[in-house]
Amino acid sequence: MNAPDHSAAPFDFDCIIDRRGMPGEKWGRYAGRDVLPLWVADMDFAAPPAVIEALRRRLDHGVFGYTDAWPSLEQAVAEGLQRDHGWTIEPDWLVWLPGVVTGFNLACLLAGEPGDGVLTAAPVYPPFLSAPANTGRVLQRCELVLRDGRWQWDWEALERAADARSRMLLLCSPHNPVGRVFDTDELRRLADFAERRDLLICADEIHCGLVLDEERPHRPIAALDEATARRTITLMAPSKTWNIPALYCAFAVIPDAALRRRYRHAMRGLIPHANVLGMVATEAAYRDGGPWRAALLDYLRGNRARVLEAVAAMPGLATTSPEATYLAWIDCRGLMAERGIDDPAAFFEAAGVGLSDGRPFGAPGWLRLNFGCPRATLDEALRRMAAAVA
């Protein structure tokens, strides 16, 4: 059966889908309250038609027995990584997982022994900061720095954070929450740092399909060269790009056979299989979801422009333009100082907008705003924020 042609299909990202009556983390947090949720990183858009149709066909089969990944699924992922990121992989490099957070917690088990160090750079997605301790490792943290309106690595701070017990670099690329797409020179410097110190690299690249700046394509760090690939566990998933996080399907790309065996061994008895419907959706997303993703990125660029314009006009707030993701990282410290506010998340929640508090990211005084929503929702949220700070 041939796959449907969605190349000319209209995609209505302005459509408001009522999620309040459906159990869910994003809207459920503010059940019964007039608060617009722009916090957790899922979007308020329906999944691509190609994905929904593939799920319907699988549901019609009616049997949901134990299932391993199948060749056309692996081929779709391999072709997608080559097409979108210029990265040639072998299907046997893939290790299927229920999620990326599971994947990097598991990677920490391979980082030496209990008491050894795992390096990362903050601010960062909160599970990065807790994963080392979950496996008896020690978090070694440096800070990204904001220079000339762009978040950058502090190379001296990275060197200071490392020591003789460092065993792994835990990398978020593209970066959540600051939205950076790291360029080849930055990735090369990180790879050289890891080689010099003999570190594993675990790269969470879940936002790689959401690059908004077309002149800054995402490059997987493992694609730099064979030496870097041998020490790298790359984690990806269709969940952010095609908005299917609750289908619980992700994958690790591990080119080195010995490292891949160690990773699979660490999974035994602990990590469940990926969801079969998630795997069906993954194949459909990588094979047929390109037109929907292109339309989504255009829509998100428009939303980004709205956020940047609105925040620039709000006294006490500042932000930078995210190069990838649908997340804006907002500095509220000026507002806090001017108005005597000690909890900006609570301040905006009282005004009817739910944002992610920067403290769990390692950055008190900052907020993360999710602009992956219809324009009417975003415009109303920005209006409420502007009224609150006026």
N, C-alpha and C positions, 0 to 999 in steps of 0.2 A: 504494500500500500504506500503510495507516494505521500510525502509530507505536504501539508497544506501550504499554499503560497501566501505569505503575509507581507510581501514586499510593498504592497500598495494599501495596506489596511490602515484605516484611521485609528488613532489612539487618543482617547479623550482623557487627558490628565486633569482637566478642569472638573470632571465629574466628582461630586462629593458622595462618598459611600459611607453610610452611617455605620460606624463601628461600635457605637455605645451599647447596643444590645447583644454584642458578641463577646464572649469571655476573651480577655486579652490584656496584656500588661500595659500597653500604651494608654488606651482610653479608660481602662478599668481603674487606674490609679485615682482618677478624679470623678468616679461615678457619682452622679447626683449633684455635681458642682459645675458651675459655668467657668470651666478652665479648659483652654485649648492646649492639648498636649503636643509640645514640640521637643520632646526629650529623647526617649529611647530610640535607637537607630533602626526603626523600620519605617517604611513609607506608607502613606495613606492611599496608594494606588493599587488597583487590581493587578494581579499577575498577568504576564503577557498571554494573549489568546492562544498562542502556540503551546504554551505550557499547560494551560487549562484544558485544551483539547487532548493533549497527550495523556493527562491524568484521567480524563473521561474514558478514553479508550482502554486504559489499564483497568479502571474500575469495572468496565463492562466485561472484562475477562472473568472477574469474580473470584479468583483463587489468589490468596496472598500467603503462599508458603515461603519458607526460608529462601532467600535469593542472594546470590553473589553478583558482583558487577559483571556485565556482559560486554562482548567485544564492541558493539556499536556505541555503547556508552563511553567506553574508554577511547574509542576513535573520535567521538565528538569532542571530548575534552582535549585530547591531543591536538586536534585540528583547530580548536578554539584558541589554545595557547599560542600556536604557531601564527594563526591569522591576526590575533589581537595584540600579541606581545613579541612576536618574532622569536619565540622560544620553542625549540624542537625537543620534545621529550619522547621517551619510549613508554608504551602503555604499562609495562611491568614496573615502572617507577611509582605508579599510583598506589596509595594506601587509603582505603575508604574509611571515613569517620562520621560520627553523628554531628560534629561541630568543630569549628576552629578553636574555640576556647579549650575544649577537650584536647585538641591536638597540641597546643603549646604547653598545657599542664603536663601532658604525657612526655613531651620533649624534655621538660625539666628533669624527669627521672633519668634521662641519659646524660645529664650534665654532672659528670663526676660522681661524688658521693655526698651523703648528707653533710651539710656544713660548707659545701663548696658554693661558689658564687655564680649568680646569673645577672648579667648586665642589661640594663635598659635605660631609655631616655624619657624623662617626663617633661611636660604633662603627657599622659598616655592613657589609653583605654584601661579602666580600673582593674580588670582581671590580670593585666600584665604585672601589676604591683603586688598581687596576692599569690600568683602562681608559684614563685620560688618557695615560699613558706609552706604551701600546700604539699610540697614534696620534700621538705626538710632542707631545702637549699636557702641561700642567703641572697636577698635582693641587694644588688649593687647599682646605684642609681646616679645618673648625671642629669643635667638639665639642658633642654634645648634653649636657645636664646633667640630673642626677637631683634633682628638687625635690619634696618632700612625697610621695614614693613614686611619682612619675610622671616619665617622661623628657620633657624639653621642649627647645625651641630656645633657644639663647643668642644673642639677636639682635645684641648688641654684638660677639660673636665672629664671627658671620656677616659683619658689616660689615667687621671687621678682616681677615678672610680674603680679601675681594675687593679687586681693584685695577683699574687701567686696562686690563689685559690679560685680565680675566675675560670669558668669552664664553658660558658655559653653567652652569646649575644642574642637577646630577644628583641627583634626588630619589628616595628609596625610600619609597613610601606605598601601603599600610600598611608600617610600618618593620620590616625584618629587620636586626638580631636583637631590638630592644627591644620590638616588638609594639605600637607606638603606632598608633592611628587618628587622624590629625591632623584637628582640627576646622576649621570654615569660617573662623574668625578667623585661625588659623595659616596656612591655605592662602592666604587673602587677603593676609596680610602677606608671604608668600613671593612671591606673584604681583606685588605692588606693588614689592618689592625687585627682581625680575627686570625689570619695566618701567622702573624708574628707572635701572637700569644697562644696559638694552637687552640682556638675556641671553636666549638660548634656554633652554627648560626641557625636560629629558628626564626623564619620570616613569616609573619602574619600579613598576607597580601590580599585579604578578603575584599578590600575596596578597589582592587586593580581595574575593575570594569567601569569605574565611575570617575574617570579622568575628565575634568571640565575644560582644562586648558589644552587645546589640541596640539600646541607647540611643545608640550611637555609629556610625551608618551611615557607610560609606566614601563619600567624594565625590571624584571625579576632579578634579584641579586644573584641567584644561582645561574642565570644566563650569562654572567660576565665571562666565565671561563671554566674549564673542567676542574681546576684545583678548588675554586670556590664552590662549585656544584658538589664536590665530594664531601664537603663539611656542612652542607646546608639541607635543612628540612623546610620546604616551602609549603605553607598552608593557604588554601584557597577554598572558595565555595561560591555557588551561584546566589546565595541567600540575600546579600545586600543589593547586588546589581539588578536582579530580577524580582526582588521583594517576595521571597519564599522562605523566610527564616524558620518558620515552624514546621517545615518539611524535613528538617534535620538531616542534611546531607552535605558533607564537606570532603575534602581529600588532601592528603599530603603528597607532595612530589619529592621523592628521595632518590636521587640518581645513584648514590653509592650503595652497592648490594649489601655490604656488611652493616652499614648504618641502618639500612632498611630492615634487615633481619633483627637487629637490636630493637628497633621501634616496634615491629610486629610482636616480638617476644614480650615487650613491656605492656602491650595491649591485652594479653591473654587473661581472661577471667575478669577483666576490669572494664573494657570498653565495648559497648554494644555495637552491633552492625548498623550501618547507615540504613535509613528508612527506605523501603522499596519505592514508595511513591516519591520520595525525595530524589532517588536515583533516576526515575522516569522523568521527573521535572528537570533534573540537571541535564540529561541528554537533550531534551527539547529546547532548553534555554541556550545551550552552547551551539546547537545545530540550527535552530530556527528563530532564536530570539534577537538576532542582530538588528532588524528594523525597529523593533520596539525599543531596544536599548538606545539606538541613535536618536529616536524621538524623545525618549526620556531625558537624555543628556541635554538636548536643546531646551527642553522645558526647565530643567534644573538650572541651566545657565541664566535663564530669565528670572528664576526665583532668587538665585544668588545676587543678581544685580539689584533686585528689590531690597534684599537684606542689607547689602552694602550701603545703598543710598539711605535707607531708613536709619540704620545704626549711626551713620556719620552725622545725622541730624539730631541725635539724642544726646543731650548734655551728660558728660560723665562716662560715656561708653565709647569703646573703640574696638575695631576688629581688623582682620586681614582677609584678603580674598583667598578662599580655599581653592587650591589647584585641582583637587579631587575631593570626592565624597559629597554628600548633601548636608554637611555639618558646618556651621559657623562657630568659631571660637571667640567669645566676646569678653573683653576686659572690662570689668565693672568696678575696678578699684577707685577710679576717679569719682564715680557716683557714690561709692561708699564713703569716701573722704568728705565729699561736698555735703552729703545728706545725713551723715552719721548712721548709715545702714550697715549692719554687721552680717546680714544674710541676704545676698541679692536674689537667690533662688526663691526664698520665701516672699521677698518684696514683689517680685513679678508674679508669683503664684497668686498673691492677694489681689493683683490687678487682672487676673484671669488668663495668665499664660504660664504653662508648665515647662520649665527648662531644666537641663541637667546641671546640677551643682558641680562646680569645678573641684571641690575638695577631694572626692574619690579619685579624680584624675591626677591628684598631687598638686593642685593649683587653686588654693582658696582665693576667692575674689573674681573668679572667672566663671562663665556659663557657656554651655554648649547648646546651640539652637539647631534643630532638625528642620530644614526647609524642604524636605521631601513630602510635600502635601499640595493639594489644590491651591491655586492663587487666592481664591476667596478666603480660605482658612488662613493662609499666610498673611494676607493683607490685614485681616481683622486682628490677628495676633500682634503684628507690628504696630497697628493703630493703638491697641491697648498698652503696649510697652511705651510708645511715645507719650500717651496721656499720663502714664504713671510717672515718667521722669520730667514732664513739663512743669 
